Amino acid sequence: MAPRLRPERLAVGAGLLGLGVLGTLATLERIDMLAALRTWWPSILVLWGCAELYDTAIDRSRRGPS
């Protein structure tokens, strides 16, 4: 059985990917990185929370009714 993908790893990976893209665009002088981070940082928390809720729902459905 393959190991499950944990929401924490997904959130960290997506965050690093996003920072890398922002850094690259800032280096190319396409965006102001600090302005973009100030605008979009709450979305990371929302996505992380959604991933945690999804993970909790899947775990409960696998365990069955309490």
PDBQT receptor file of N, H, CA, C and O in Angstrom, charges set to zero:
ATOM      1  N   MET A   1       0.844  -1.171   0.000  1.00  0.00    +0.000 N 
ATOM      2  CA  MET A   1       0.000   0.000   0.000  1.00  0.00    +0.000 C 
ATOM      3  C   MET A   1       0.895   1.243   0.000  1.00  0.00    +0.000 C 
ATOM      4  O   MET A   1       1.837   1.336   0.788  1.00  0.00    +0.000 OA
ATOM      5  N   ALA A   2       0.600   2.182  -0.875  1.00  0.00    +0.000 N 
ATOM      6  H   ALA A   2      -0.165   2.107  -1.514  1.00  0.00    +0.000 HD
ATOM      7  CA  ALA A   2       1.400   3.408  -0.992  1.00  0.00    +0.000 C 
ATOM      8  C   ALA A   2       1.102   4.341   0.184  1.00  0.00    +0.000 C 
ATOM      9  O   ALA A   2      -0.033   4.391   0.657  1.00  0.00    +0.000 OA
ATOM     10  N   PRO A   3       2.109   5.078   0.659  1.00  0.00    +0.000 N 
ATOM     11  CA  PRO A   3       1.865   6.022   1.750  1.00  0.00    +0.000 C 
ATOM     12  C   PRO A   3       0.940   7.152   1.304  1.00  0.00    +0.000 C 
ATOM     13  O   PRO A   3       0.990   7.606   0.161  1.00  0.00    +0.000 OA
ATOM     14  N   ARG A   4       0.100   7.592   2.233  1.00  0.00    +0.000 N 
ATOM     15  H   ARG A   4       0.060   7.223   3.162  1.00  0.00    +0.000 HD
ATOM     16  CA  ARG A   4      -0.845   8.666   1.929  1.00  0.00    +0.000 C 
ATOM     17  C   ARG A   4      -0.132  10.002   1.852  1.00  0.00    +0.000 C 
ATOM     18  O   ARG A   4       0.849  10.243   2.556  1.00  0.00    +0.000 OA
ATOM     19  N   LEU A   5      -0.635  10.859   0.993  1.00  0.00    +0.000 N 
ATOM     20  H   LEU A   5      -1.432  10.663   0.421  1.00  0.00    +0.000 HD
ATOM     21  CA  LEU A   5      -0.129  12.218   0.895  1.00  0.00    +0.000 C 
ATOM     22  C   LEU A   5      -0.736  13.035   2.020  1.00  0.00    +0.000 C 
ATOM     23  O   LEU A   5      -1.958  13.168   2.094  1.00  0.00    +0.000 OA
ATOM     24  N   ARG A   6       0.089  13.584   2.895  1.00  0.00    +0.000 N 
ATOM     25  H   ARG A   6       1.082  13.476   2.835  1.00  0.00    +0.000 HD
ATOM     26  CA  ARG A   6      -0.375  14.357   4.044  1.00  0.00    +0.000 C 
ATOM     27  C   ARG A   6      -0.623  15.797   3.631  1.00  0.00    +0.000 C 
ATOM     28  O   ARG A   6       0.146  16.339   2.837  1.00  0.00    +0.000 OA
ATOM     29  N   PRO A   7      -1.678  16.440   4.146  1.00  0.00    +0.000 N 
ATOM     30  CA  PRO A   7      -1.959  17.833   3.807  1.00  0.00    +0.000 C 
ATOM     31  C   PRO A   7      -0.823  18.784   4.165  1.00  0.00    +0.000 C 
ATOM     32  O   PRO A   7      -0.604  19.787   3.485  1.00  0.00    +0.000 OA
ATOM     33  N   GLU A   8      -0.101  18.460   5.241  1.00  0.00    +0.000 N 
ATOM     34  H   GLU A   8      -0.279  17.645   5.793  1.00  0.00    +0.000 HD
ATOM     35  CA  GLU A   8       1.007  19.328   5.644  1.00  0.00    +0.000 C 
ATOM     36  C   GLU A   8       2.090  19.356   4.562  1.00  0.00    +0.000 C 
ATOM     37  O   GLU A   8       2.620  20.418   4.233  1.00  0.00    +0.000 OA
ATOM     38  N   ARG A   9       2.407  18.207   4.025  1.00  0.00    +0.000 N 
ATOM     39  H   ARG A   9       1.977  17.344   4.292  1.00  0.00    +0.000 HD
ATOM     40  CA  ARG A   9       3.417  18.141   2.975  1.00  0.00    +0.000 C 
ATOM     41  C   ARG A   9       2.937  18.856   1.718  1.00  0.00    +0.000 C 
ATOM     42  O   ARG A   9       3.710  19.542   1.049  1.00  0.00    +0.000 OA
ATOM     43  N   LEU A  10       1.663  18.691   1.405  1.00  0.00    +0.000 N 
ATOM     44  H   LEU A  10       1.035  18.133   1.948  1.00  0.00    +0.000 HD
ATOM     45  CA  LEU A  10       1.095  19.363   0.244  1.00  0.00    +0.000 C 
ATOM     46  C   LEU A  10       1.148  20.872   0.415  1.00  0.00    +0.000 C 
ATOM     47  O   LEU A  10       1.503  21.587  -0.523  1.00  0.00    +0.000 OA
ATOM     48  N   ALA A  11       0.801  21.367   1.590  1.00  0.00    +0.000 N 
ATOM     49  H   ALA A  11       0.512  20.787   2.352  1.00  0.00    +0.000 HD
ATOM     50  CA  ALA A  11       0.809  22.809   1.848  1.00  0.00    +0.000 C 
ATOM     51  C   ALA A  11       2.228  23.364   1.804  1.00  0.00    +0.000 C 
ATOM     52  O   ALA A  11       2.455  24.428   1.229  1.00  0.00    +0.000 OA
ATOM     53  N   VAL A  12       3.170  22.669   2.394  1.00  0.00    +0.000 N 
ATOM     54  H   VAL A  12       2.986  21.804   2.861  1.00  0.00    +0.000 HD
ATOM     55  CA  VAL A  12       4.564  23.139   2.380  1.00  0.00    +0.000 C 
ATOM     56  C   VAL A  12       5.102  23.126   0.954  1.00  0.00    +0.000 C 
ATOM     57  O   VAL A  12       5.757  24.079   0.531  1.00  0.00    +0.000 OA
ATOM     58  N   GLY A  13       4.838  22.077   0.223  1.00  0.00    +0.000 N 
ATOM     59  H   GLY A  13       4.306  21.303   0.566  1.00  0.00    +0.000 HD
ATOM     60  CA  GLY A  13       5.299  21.993  -1.166  1.00  0.00    +0.000 C 
ATOM     61  C   GLY A  13       4.700  23.085  -2.037  1.00  0.00    +0.000 C 
ATOM     62  O   GLY A  13       5.402  23.709  -2.833  1.00  0.00    +0.000 OA
ATOM     63  N   ALA A  14       3.401  23.314  -1.886  1.00  0.00    +0.000 N 
ATOM     64  H   ALA A  14       2.831  22.808  -1.239  1.00  0.00    +0.000 HD
ATOM     65  CA  ALA A  14       2.745  24.369  -2.667  1.00  0.00    +0.000 C 
ATOM     66  C   ALA A  14       3.279  25.740  -2.270  1.00  0.00    +0.000 C 
ATOM     67  O   ALA A  14       3.459  26.609  -3.124  1.00  0.00    +0.000 OA
ATOM     68  N   GLY A  15       3.532  25.935  -0.981  1.00  0.00    +0.000 N 
ATOM     69  H   GLY A  15       3.386  25.229  -0.288  1.00  0.00    +0.000 HD
ATOM     70  CA  GLY A  15       4.081  27.209  -0.525  1.00  0.00    +0.000 C 
ATOM     71  C   GLY A  15       5.468  27.471  -1.091  1.00  0.00    +0.000 C 
ATOM     72  O   GLY A  15       5.765  28.578  -1.541  1.00  0.00    +0.000 OA
ATOM     73  N   LEU A  16       6.313  26.450  -1.069  1.00  0.00    +0.000 N 
ATOM     74  H   LEU A  16       6.072  25.551  -0.704  1.00  0.00    +0.000 HD
ATOM     75  CA  LEU A  16       7.652  26.598  -1.633  1.00  0.00    +0.000 C 
ATOM     76  C   LEU A  16       7.606  26.843  -3.142  1.00  0.00    +0.000 C 
ATOM     77  O   LEU A  16       8.370  27.651  -3.672  1.00  0.00    +0.000 OA
ATOM     78  N   LEU A  17       6.716  26.147  -3.815  1.00  0.00    +0.000 N 
ATOM     79  H   LEU A  17       6.096  25.492  -3.385  1.00  0.00    +0.000 HD
ATOM     80  CA  LEU A  17       6.558  26.352  -5.244  1.00  0.00    +0.000 C 
ATOM     81  C   LEU A  17       6.102  27.780  -5.535  1.00  0.00    +0.000 C 
ATOM     82  O   LEU A  17       6.623  28.438  -6.435  1.00  0.00    +0.000 OA
ATOM     83  N   GLY A  18       5.124  28.250  -4.760  1.00  0.00    +0.000 N 
ATOM     84  H   GLY A  18       4.701  27.716  -4.028  1.00  0.00    +0.000 HD
ATOM     85  CA  GLY A  18       4.638  29.612  -4.942  1.00  0.00    +0.000 C 
ATOM     86  C   GLY A  18       5.708  30.662  -4.680  1.00  0.00    +0.000 C 
ATOM     87  O   GLY A  18       5.827  31.634  -5.426  1.00  0.00    +0.000 OA
ATOM     88  N   LEU A  19       6.492  30.464  -3.611  1.00  0.00    +0.000 N 
ATOM     89  H   LEU A  19       6.396  29.674  -3.005  1.00  0.00    +0.000 HD
ATOM     90  CA  LEU A  19       7.579  31.399  -3.320  1.00  0.00    +0.000 C 
ATOM     91  C   LEU A  19       8.634  31.382  -4.425  1.00  0.00    +0.000 C 
ATOM     92  O   LEU A  19       9.194  32.421  -4.772  1.00  0.00    +0.000 OA
ATOM     93  N   GLY A  20       8.896  30.219  -4.963  1.00  0.00    +0.000 N 
ATOM     94  H   GLY A  20       8.441  29.374  -4.681  1.00  0.00    +0.000 HD
ATOM     95  CA  GLY A  20       9.851  30.122  -6.069  1.00  0.00    +0.000 C 
ATOM     96  C   GLY A  20       9.374  30.868  -7.303  1.00  0.00    +0.000 C 
ATOM     97  O   GLY A  20      10.150  31.564  -7.957  1.00  0.00    +0.000 OA
ATOM     98  N   VAL A  21       8.093  30.719  -7.618  1.00  0.00    +0.000 N 
ATOM     99  H   VAL A  21       7.462  30.154  -7.086  1.00  0.00    +0.000 HD
ATOM    100  CA  VAL A  21       7.529  31.425  -8.772  1.00  0.00    +0.000 C 
ATOM    101  C   VAL A  21       7.553  32.931  -8.524  1.00  0.00    +0.000 C 
ATOM    102  O   VAL A  21       7.937  33.700  -9.405  1.00  0.00    +0.000 OA
ATOM    103  N   LEU A  22       7.142  33.355  -7.316  1.00  0.00    +0.000 N 
ATOM    104  H   LEU A  22       6.831  32.730  -6.601  1.00  0.00    +0.000 HD
ATOM    105  CA  LEU A  22       7.179  34.781  -6.994  1.00  0.00    +0.000 C 
ATOM    106  C   LEU A  22       8.598  35.327  -7.049  1.00  0.00    +0.000 C 
ATOM    107  O   LEU A  22       8.821  36.422  -7.563  1.00  0.00    +0.000 OA
ATOM    108  N   GLY A  23       9.564  34.571  -6.521  1.00  0.00    +0.000 N 
ATOM    109  H   GLY A  23       9.382  33.680  -6.103  1.00  0.00    +0.000 HD
ATOM    110  CA  GLY A  23      10.955  35.003  -6.562  1.00  0.00    +0.000 C 
ATOM    111  C   GLY A  23      11.470  35.155  -7.982  1.00  0.00    +0.000 C 
ATOM    112  O   GLY A  23      12.180  36.109  -8.299  1.00  0.00    +0.000 OA
ATOM    113  N   THR A  24      11.106  34.209  -8.830  1.00  0.00    +0.000 N 
ATOM    114  H   THR A  24      10.529  33.434  -8.573  1.00  0.00    +0.000 HD
ATOM    115  CA  THR A  24      11.532  34.277 -10.226  1.00  0.00    +0.000 C 
ATOM    116  C   THR A  24      10.921  35.484 -10.920  1.00  0.00    +0.000 C 
ATOM    117  O   THR A  24      11.612  36.212 -11.633  1.00  0.00    +0.000 OA
ATOM    118  N   LEU A  25       9.621  35.698 -10.712  1.00  0.00    +0.000 N 
ATOM    119  H   LEU A  25       9.060  35.107 -10.133  1.00  0.00    +0.000 HD
ATOM    120  CA  LEU A  25       8.963  36.847 -11.327  1.00  0.00    +0.000 C 
ATOM    121  C   LEU A  25       9.513  38.165 -10.788  1.00  0.00    +0.000 C 
ATOM    122  O   LEU A  25       9.609  39.144 -11.528  1.00  0.00    +0.000 OA
ATOM    123  N   ALA A  26       9.870  38.198  -9.519  1.00  0.00    +0.000 N 
ATOM    124  H   ALA A  26       9.791  37.403  -8.918  1.00  0.00    +0.000 HD
ATOM    125  CA  ALA A  26      10.464  39.409  -8.943  1.00  0.00    +0.000 C 
ATOM    126  C   ALA A  26      11.846  39.664  -9.532  1.00  0.00    +0.000 C 
ATOM    127  O   ALA A  26      12.205  40.811  -9.798  1.00  0.00    +0.000 OA
ATOM    128  N   THR A  27      12.624  38.601  -9.737  1.00  0.00    +0.000 N 
ATOM    129  H   THR A  27      12.333  37.669  -9.521  1.00  0.00    +0.000 HD
ATOM    130  CA  THR A  27      13.947  38.742 -10.332  1.00  0.00    +0.000 C 
ATOM    131  C   THR A  27      13.847  39.274 -11.767  1.00  0.00    +0.000 C 
ATOM    132  O   THR A  27      14.686  40.058 -12.209  1.00  0.00    +0.000 OA
ATOM    133  N   LEU A  28      12.818  38.839 -12.477  1.00  0.00    +0.000 N 
ATOM    134  H   LEU A  28      12.136  38.202 -12.118  1.00  0.00    +0.000 HD
ATOM    135  CA  LEU A  28      12.595  39.310 -13.845  1.00  0.00    +0.000 C 
ATOM    136  C   LEU A  28      11.907  40.672 -13.888  1.00  0.00    +0.000 C 
ATOM    137  O   LEU A  28      11.602  41.190 -14.962  1.00  0.00    +0.000 OA
ATOM    138  N   GLU A  29      11.666  41.245 -12.705  1.00  0.00    +0.000 N 
ATOM    139  H   GLU A  29      11.913  40.824 -11.832  1.00  0.00    +0.000 HD
ATOM    140  CA  GLU A  29      11.015  42.543 -12.546  1.00  0.00    +0.000 C 
ATOM    141  C   GLU A  29       9.616  42.582 -13.169  1.00  0.00    +0.000 C 
ATOM    142  O   GLU A  29       9.208  43.581 -13.760  1.00  0.00    +0.000 OA
ATOM    143  N   ARG A  30       8.905  41.482 -13.022  1.00  0.00    +0.000 N 
ATOM    144  H   ARG A  30       9.237  40.670 -12.542  1.00  0.00    +0.000 HD
ATOM    145  CA  ARG A  30       7.513  41.412 -13.506  1.00  0.00    +0.000 C 
ATOM    146  C   ARG A  30       6.516  41.775 -12.413  1.00  0.00    +0.000 C 
ATOM    147  O   ARG A  30       5.435  42.285 -12.706  1.00  0.00    +0.000 OA
ATOM    148  N   ILE A  31       6.871  41.516 -11.157  1.00  0.00    +0.000 N 
ATOM    149  H   ILE A  31       7.749  41.101 -10.919  1.00  0.00    +0.000 HD
ATOM    150  CA  ILE A  31       5.977  41.825 -10.040  1.00  0.00    +0.000 C 
ATOM    151  C   ILE A  31       6.783  42.388  -8.874  1.00  0.00    +0.000 C 
ATOM    152  O   ILE A  31       8.006  42.252  -8.820  1.00  0.00    +0.000 OA
ATOM    153  N   ASP A  32       6.075  43.022  -7.947  1.00  0.00    +0.000 N 
ATOM    154  H   ASP A  32       5.082  43.132  -7.991  1.00  0.00    +0.000 HD
ATOM    155  CA  ASP A  32       6.661  43.434  -6.679  1.00  0.00    +0.000 C 
ATOM    156  C   ASP A  32       6.361  42.301  -5.692  1.00  0.00    +0.000 C 
ATOM    157  O   ASP A  32       5.211  42.112  -5.294  1.00  0.00    +0.000 OA
ATOM    158  N   MET A  33       7.387  41.555  -5.302  1.00  0.00    +0.000 N 
ATOM    159  H   MET A  33       8.321  41.708  -5.625  1.00  0.00    +0.000 HD
ATOM    160  CA  MET A  33       7.195  40.339  -4.500  1.00  0.00    +0.000 C 
ATOM    161  C   MET A  33       6.547  40.632  -3.152  1.00  0.00    +0.000 C 
ATOM    162  O   MET A  33       5.648  39.901  -2.737  1.00  0.00    +0.000 OA
ATOM    163  N   LEU A  34       6.978  41.677  -2.464  1.00  0.00    +0.000 N 
ATOM    164  H   LEU A  34       7.708  42.271  -2.802  1.00  0.00    +0.000 HD
ATOM    165  CA  LEU A  34       6.409  41.979  -1.153  1.00  0.00    +0.000 C 
ATOM    166  C   LEU A  34       4.927  42.335  -1.254  1.00  0.00    +0.000 C 
ATOM    167  O   LEU A  34       4.135  41.932  -0.402  1.00  0.00    +0.000 OA
ATOM    168  N   ALA A  35       4.552  43.071  -2.268  1.00  0.00    +0.000 N 
ATOM    169  H   ALA A  35       5.194  43.399  -2.961  1.00  0.00    +0.000 HD
ATOM    170  CA  ALA A  35       3.140  43.408  -2.456  1.00  0.00    +0.000 C 
ATOM    171  C   ALA A  35       2.315  42.151  -2.728  1.00  0.00    +0.000 C 
ATOM    172  O   ALA A  35       1.205  42.006  -2.216  1.00  0.00    +0.000 OA
ATOM    173  N   ALA A  36       2.862  41.247  -3.532  1.00  0.00    +0.000 N 
ATOM    174  H   ALA A  36       3.764  41.364  -3.948  1.00  0.00    +0.000 HD
ATOM    175  CA  ALA A  36       2.148  40.003  -3.838  1.00  0.00    +0.000 C 
ATOM    176  C   ALA A  36       1.992  39.145  -2.588  1.00  0.00    +0.000 C 
ATOM    177  O   ALA A  36       0.927  38.569  -2.362  1.00  0.00    +0.000 OA
ATOM    178  N   LEU A  37       3.043  39.055  -1.772  1.00  0.00    +0.000 N 
ATOM    179  H   LEU A  37       3.907  39.523  -1.955  1.00  0.00    +0.000 HD
ATOM    180  CA  LEU A  37       2.950  38.262  -0.542  1.00  0.00    +0.000 C 
ATOM    181  C   LEU A  37       1.963  38.876   0.444  1.00  0.00    +0.000 C 
ATOM    182  O   LEU A  37       1.200  38.160   1.093  1.00  0.00    +0.000 OA
ATOM    183  N   ARG A  38       1.977  40.206   0.555  1.00  0.00    +0.000 N 
ATOM    184  H   ARG A  38       2.597  40.787   0.028  1.00  0.00    +0.000 HD
ATOM    185  CA  ARG A  38       1.022  40.862   1.459  1.00  0.00    +0.000 C 
ATOM    186  C   ARG A  38      -0.411  40.615   1.017  1.00  0.00    +0.000 C 
ATOM    187  O   ARG A  38      -1.309  40.518   1.854  1.00  0.00    +0.000 OA
ATOM    188  N   THR A  39      -0.632  40.514  -0.271  1.00  0.00    +0.000 N 
ATOM    189  H   THR A  39       0.097  40.593  -0.951  1.00  0.00    +0.000 HD
ATOM    190  CA  THR A  39      -1.979  40.315  -0.800  1.00  0.00    +0.000 C 
ATOM    191  C   THR A  39      -2.455  38.874  -0.658  1.00  0.00    +0.000 C 
ATOM    192  O   THR A  39      -3.606  38.638  -0.289  1.00  0.00    +0.000 OA
ATOM    193  N   TRP A  40      -1.584  37.908  -0.945  1.00  0.00    +0.000 N 
ATOM    194  H   TRP A  40      -0.649  38.100  -1.244  1.00  0.00    +0.000 HD
ATOM    195  CA  TRP A  40      -2.015  36.528  -1.085  1.00  0.00    +0.000 C 
ATOM    196  C   TRP A  40      -1.705  35.601   0.081  1.00  0.00    +0.000 C 
ATOM    197  O   TRP A  40      -2.099  34.436   0.026  1.00  0.00    +0.000 OA
ATOM    198  N   TRP A  41      -1.014  36.050   1.144  1.00  0.00    +0.000 N 
ATOM    199  H   TRP A  41      -0.694  36.997   1.188  1.00  0.00    +0.000 HD
ATOM    200  CA  TRP A  41      -0.661  35.110   2.214  1.00  0.00    +0.000 C 
ATOM    201  C   TRP A  41      -1.874  34.486   2.901  1.00  0.00    +0.000 C 
ATOM    202  O   TRP A  41      -1.775  33.331   3.317  1.00  0.00    +0.000 OA
ATOM    203  N   PRO A  42      -3.017  35.173   3.048  1.00  0.00    +0.000 N 
ATOM    204  CA  PRO A  42      -4.148  34.495   3.698  1.00  0.00    +0.000 C 
ATOM    205  C   PRO A  42      -4.673  33.289   2.916  1.00  0.00    +0.000 C 
ATOM    206  O   PRO A  42      -5.219  32.354   3.502  1.00  0.00    +0.000 OA
ATOM    207  N   SER A  43      -4.508  33.313   1.603  1.00  0.00    +0.000 N 
ATOM    208  H   SER A  43      -4.065  34.073   1.126  1.00  0.00    +0.000 HD
ATOM    209  CA  SER A  43      -5.000  32.176   0.807  1.00  0.00    +0.000 C 
ATOM    210  C   SER A  43      -4.254  30.895   1.149  1.00  0.00    +0.000 C 
ATOM    211  O   SER A  43      -4.819  29.807   1.042  1.00  0.00    +0.000 OA
ATOM    212  N   ILE A  44      -2.995  31.006   1.557  1.00  0.00    +0.000 N 
ATOM    213  H   ILE A  44      -2.535  31.890   1.643  1.00  0.00    +0.000 HD
ATOM    214  CA  ILE A  44      -2.237  29.817   1.963  1.00  0.00    +0.000 C 
ATOM    215  C   ILE A  44      -2.868  29.190   3.200  1.00  0.00    +0.000 C 
ATOM    216  O   ILE A  44      -2.993  27.969   3.291  1.00  0.00    +0.000 OA
ATOM    217  N   LEU A  45      -3.265  30.033   4.152  1.00  0.00    +0.000 N 
ATOM    218  H   LEU A  45      -3.164  31.025   4.079  1.00  0.00    +0.000 HD
ATOM    219  CA  LEU A  45      -3.919  29.518   5.358  1.00  0.00    +0.000 C 
ATOM    220  C   LEU A  45      -5.261  28.873   5.035  1.00  0.00    +0.000 C 
ATOM    221  O   LEU A  45      -5.605  27.837   5.605  1.00  0.00    +0.000 OA
ATOM    222  N   VAL A  46      -6.017  29.475   4.130  1.00  0.00    +0.000 N 
ATOM    223  H   VAL A  46      -5.738  30.316   3.667  1.00  0.00    +0.000 HD
ATOM    224  CA  VAL A  46      -7.318  28.915   3.742  1.00  0.00    +0.000 C 
ATOM    225  C   VAL A  46      -7.126  27.552   3.071  1.00  0.00    +0.000 C 
ATOM    226  O   VAL A  46      -7.834  26.599   3.395  1.00  0.00    +0.000 OA
ATOM    227  N   LEU A  47      -6.182  27.457   2.148  1.00  0.00    +0.000 N 
ATOM    228  H   LEU A  47      -5.607  28.231   1.885  1.00  0.00    +0.000 HD
ATOM    229  CA  LEU A  47      -5.938  26.175   1.476  1.00  0.00    +0.000 C 
ATOM    230  C   LEU A  47      -5.454  25.115   2.442  1.00  0.00    +0.000 C 
ATOM    231  O   LEU A  47      -5.852  23.954   2.343  1.00  0.00    +0.000 OA
ATOM    232  N   TRP A  48      -4.606  25.499   3.371  1.00  0.00    +0.000 N 
ATOM    233  H   TRP A  48      -4.283  26.441   3.452  1.00  0.00    +0.000 HD
ATOM    234  CA  TRP A  48      -4.111  24.553   4.373  1.00  0.00    +0.000 C 
ATOM    235  C   TRP A  48      -5.259  24.063   5.251  1.00  0.00    +0.000 C 
ATOM    236  O   TRP A  48      -5.352  22.871   5.546  1.00  0.00    +0.000 OA
ATOM    237  N   GLY A  49      -6.125  24.970   5.665  1.00  0.00    +0.000 N 
ATOM    238  H   GLY A  49      -6.050  25.938   5.426  1.00  0.00    +0.000 HD
ATOM    239  CA  GLY A  49      -7.284  24.594   6.472  1.00  0.00    +0.000 C 
ATOM    240  C   GLY A  49      -8.215  23.653   5.727  1.00  0.00    +0.000 C 
ATOM    241  O   GLY A  49      -8.713  22.685   6.302  1.00  0.00    +0.000 OA
ATOM    242  N   CYS A  50      -8.454  23.930   4.450  1.00  0.00    +0.000 N 
ATOM    243  H   CYS A  50      -8.049  24.716   3.983  1.00  0.00    +0.000 HD
ATOM    244  CA  CYS A  50      -9.301  23.042   3.638  1.00  0.00    +0.000 C 
ATOM    245  C   CYS A  50      -8.683  21.653   3.520  1.00  0.00    +0.000 C 
ATOM    246  O   CYS A  50      -9.390  20.647   3.594  1.00  0.00    +0.000 OA
ATOM    247  N   ALA A  51      -7.367  21.596   3.337  1.00  0.00    +0.000 N 
ATOM    248  H   ALA A  51      -6.793  22.412   3.277  1.00  0.00    +0.000 HD
ATOM    249  CA  ALA A  51      -6.692  20.298   3.250  1.00  0.00    +0.000 C 
ATOM    250  C   ALA A  51      -6.811  19.529   4.561  1.00  0.00    +0.000 C 
ATOM    251  O   ALA A  51      -7.005  18.313   4.551  1.00  0.00    +0.000 OA
ATOM    252  N   GLU A  52      -6.698  20.225   5.685  1.00  0.00    +0.000 N 
ATOM    253  H   GLU A  52      -6.541  21.212   5.694  1.00  0.00    +0.000 HD
ATOM    254  CA  GLU A  52      -6.832  19.571   6.993  1.00  0.00    +0.000 C 
ATOM    255  C   GLU A  52      -8.258  19.045   7.202  1.00  0.00    +0.000 C 
ATOM    256  O   GLU A  52      -8.443  17.929   7.687  1.00  0.00    +0.000 OA
ATOM    257  N   LEU A  53      -9.261  19.847   6.837  1.00  0.00    +0.000 N 
ATOM    258  H   LEU A  53      -9.111  20.753   6.444  1.00  0.00    +0.000 HD
ATOM    259  CA  LEU A  53     -10.653  19.398   6.968  1.00  0.00    +0.000 C 
ATOM    260  C   LEU A  53     -10.914  18.180   6.089  1.00  0.00    +0.000 C 
ATOM    261  O   LEU A  53     -11.588  17.241   6.512  1.00  0.00    +0.000 OA
ATOM    262  N   TYR A  54     -10.391  18.193   4.886  1.00  0.00    +0.000 N 
ATOM    263  H   TYR A  54      -9.844  18.957   4.543  1.00  0.00    +0.000 HD
ATOM    264  CA  TYR A  54     -10.560  17.066   3.981  1.00  0.00    +0.000 C 
ATOM    265  C   TYR A  54      -9.908  15.808   4.557  1.00  0.00    +0.000 C 
ATOM    266  O   TYR A  54     -10.493  14.725   4.527  1.00  0.00    +0.000 OA
ATOM    267  N   ASP A  55      -8.701  15.965   5.078  1.00  0.00    +0.000 N 
ATOM    268  H   ASP A  55      -8.227  16.844   5.102  1.00  0.00    +0.000 HD
ATOM    269  CA  ASP A  55      -7.995  14.834   5.674  1.00  0.00    +0.000 C 
ATOM    270  C   ASP A  55      -8.763  14.264   6.860  1.00  0.00    +0.000 C 
ATOM    271  O   ASP A  55      -8.853  13.046   7.017  1.00  0.00    +0.000 OA
ATOM    272  N   THR A  56      -9.312  15.132   7.688  1.00  0.00    +0.000 N 
ATOM    273  H   THR A  56      -9.240  16.121   7.561  1.00  0.00    +0.000 HD
ATOM    274  CA  THR A  56     -10.098  14.694   8.841  1.00  0.00    +0.000 C 
ATOM    275  C   THR A  56     -11.347  13.943   8.392  1.00  0.00    +0.000 C 
ATOM    276  O   THR A  56     -11.693  12.910   8.966  1.00  0.00    +0.000 OA
ATOM    277  N   ALA A  57     -12.021  14.460   7.369  1.00  0.00    +0.000 N 
ATOM    278  H   ALA A  57     -11.739  15.299   6.903  1.00  0.00    +0.000 HD
ATOM    279  CA  ALA A  57     -13.229  13.804   6.864  1.00  0.00    +0.000 C 
ATOM    280  C   ALA A  57     -12.911  12.425   6.293  1.00  0.00    +0.000 C 
ATOM    281  O   ALA A  57     -13.670  11.479   6.502  1.00  0.00    +0.000 OA
ATOM    282  N   ILE A  58     -11.810  12.307   5.583  1.00  0.00    +0.000 N 
ATOM    283  H   ILE A  58     -11.194  13.076   5.414  1.00  0.00    +0.000 HD
ATOM    284  CA  ILE A  58     -11.427  11.010   5.010  1.00  0.00    +0.000 C 
ATOM    285  C   ILE A  58     -11.088  10.014   6.119  1.00  0.00    +0.000 C 
ATOM    286  O   ILE A  58     -11.487   8.851   6.056  1.00  0.00    +0.000 OA
ATOM    287  N   ASP A  59     -10.349  10.473   7.137  1.00  0.00    +0.000 N 
ATOM    288  H   ASP A  59     -10.025  11.418   7.188  1.00  0.00    +0.000 HD
ATOM    289  CA  ASP A  59     -10.004   9.585   8.254  1.00  0.00    +0.000 C 
ATOM    290  C   ASP A  59     -11.252   9.083   8.970  1.00  0.00    +0.000 C 
ATOM    291  O   ASP A  59     -11.342   7.903   9.311  1.00  0.00    +0.000 OA
ATOM    292  N   ARG A  60     -12.201   9.963   9.197  1.00  0.00    +0.000 N 
ATOM    293  H   ARG A  60     -12.127  10.921   8.921  1.00  0.00    +0.000 HD
ATOM    294  CA  ARG A  60     -13.437   9.557   9.904  1.00  0.00    +0.000 C 
ATOM    295  C   ARG A  60     -14.269   8.591   9.052  1.00  0.00    +0.000 C 
ATOM    296  O   ARG A  60     -14.879   7.662   9.579  1.00  0.00    +0.000 OA
ATOM    297  N   SER A  61     -14.289   8.815   7.744  1.00  0.00    +0.000 N 
ATOM    298  H   SER A  61     -13.793   9.570   7.315  1.00  0.00    +0.000 HD
ATOM    299  CA  SER A  61     -15.083   7.913   6.893  1.00  0.00    +0.000 C 
ATOM    300  C   SER A  61     -14.446   6.527   6.834  1.00  0.00    +0.000 C 
ATOM    301  O   SER A  61     -15.156   5.533   6.686  1.00  0.00    +0.000 OA
ATOM    302  N   ARG A  62     -13.127   6.445   6.946  1.00  0.00    +0.000 N 
ATOM    303  H   ARG A  62     -12.550   7.253   7.066  1.00  0.00    +0.000 HD
ATOM    304  CA  ARG A  62     -12.451   5.147   6.934  1.00  0.00    +0.000 C 
ATOM    305  C   ARG A  62     -12.657   4.390   8.228  1.00  0.00    +0.000 C 
ATOM    306  O   ARG A  62     -12.721   3.161   8.231  1.00  0.00    +0.000 OA
ATOM    307  N   ARG A  63     -12.762   5.128   9.346  1.00  0.00    +0.000 N 
ATOM    308  H   ARG A  63     -12.710   6.127   9.344  1.00  0.00    +0.000 HD
ATOM    309  CA  ARG A  63     -12.958   4.477  10.642  1.00  0.00    +0.000 C 
ATOM    310  C   ARG A  63     -14.381   3.999  10.849  1.00  0.00    +0.000 C 
ATOM    311  O   ARG A  63     -14.630   3.093  11.644  1.00  0.00    +0.000 OA
ATOM    312  N   GLY A  64     -15.314   4.608  10.134  1.00  0.00    +0.000 N 
ATOM    313  H   GLY A  64     -15.111   5.344   9.488  1.00  0.00    +0.000 HD
ATOM    314  CA  GLY A  64     -16.712   4.222  10.289  1.00  0.00    +0.000 C 
ATOM    315  C   GLY A  64     -17.390   5.008  11.370  1.00  0.00    +0.000 C 
ATOM    316  O   GLY A  64     -16.754   5.841  12.017  1.00  0.00    +0.000 OA
ATOM    317  N   PRO A  65     -18.687   4.764  11.592  1.00  0.00    +0.000 N 
ATOM    318  CA  PRO A  65     -19.429   5.518  12.597  1.00  0.00    +0.000 C 
ATOM    319  C   PRO A  65     -18.908   5.224  14.013  1.00  0.00    +0.000 C 
ATOM    320  O   PRO A  65     -18.498   4.107  14.329  1.00  0.00    +0.000 OA
ATOM    321  N   SER A  66     -18.942   6.258  14.840  1.00  0.00    +0.000 N 
ATOM    322  H   SER A  66     -19.276   7.165  14.583  1.00  0.00    +0.000 HD
ATOM    323  CA  SER A  66     -18.448   6.099  16.222  1.00  0.00    +0.000 C 
ATOM    324  C   SER A  66     -19.494   5.495  17.112  1.00  0.00    +0.000 C 
ATOM    325  O   SER A  66     -19.250   5.291  18.301  1.00  0.00    +0.000 OA
TER     326      SER A  66
